[in-house]
Each structure stands twice: as C-alpha cells, then as structure tokens.
C-alpha cells in the first residue's frame, strides 16, 4: 500500500489509516490474493464508484465519463513514480 509517498506492507489482520486528501494506492502481490475491508468516514455514498472502478481500470469507459465519475466522488488518479517503481522492482 502507498500512503502519501510511503510504501507499506500490510499483513494479515493489519490496517492502515489514510488521512483525508492524502494520495494512496493498494494492490496485492501478483502471486497472492487479498481480502480488503475499506471503511470510509464520514459515511459518503461511494458504492457506485467501487462498482464502476473495474471498468475504469480496464479502460472500458470514455475519458469524459471517467472524469464525471471522479468529480462526482472526489476521486482523482495522480502519477506516483514510487508506486510504479515498487511494482517494476519485483
């Protein structure tokens, strides 16, 4: 997981708190599967965002639709070289 510029390995039963406005990313290693529980506070309706996320990540939605979705849910993809490097290093 990345929180800000810090890369963190989260083991079974671990948790990470992401402060508001801090860029973050998460993924499981290619050879493993992970179960993730995400708690959002305050409670903001984001179920439709998480439902659309697989289509967004596969590039199946037009850029203007992705832009509308991101604005609606205040989600913004940003470049993170340290994240990319962590996956290319392995």
C-alpha positions, 0 to 999 in steps of 0.5 A, a space after each residue: 500500500 502507498 500512503 502519501 509517498 510511503 510504501 507499506 506492507 500490510 499483513 494479515 489482520 493489519 490496517 492502515 489509516 489514510 488521512 483525508 486528501 492524502 494520495 494512496 494506492 493498494 494492490 496485492 502481490 501478483 502471486 497472492 490474493 487479498 481480502 480488503 475491508 475499506 471503511 470510509 468516514 464520514 459515511 459518503 455514498 461511494 458504492 457506485 464508484 467501487 462498482 464502476 472502478 473495474 471498468 475504469 481500470 480496464 479502460 472500458 469507459 470514455 475519458 469524459 465519463 471517467 472524469 464525471 465519475 471522479 468529480 462526482 466522488 472526489 476521486 482523482 488518479 495522480 502519477 506516483 513514480 514510487 508506486 510504479 517503481 515498487 511494482 517494476 522492482 519485483 
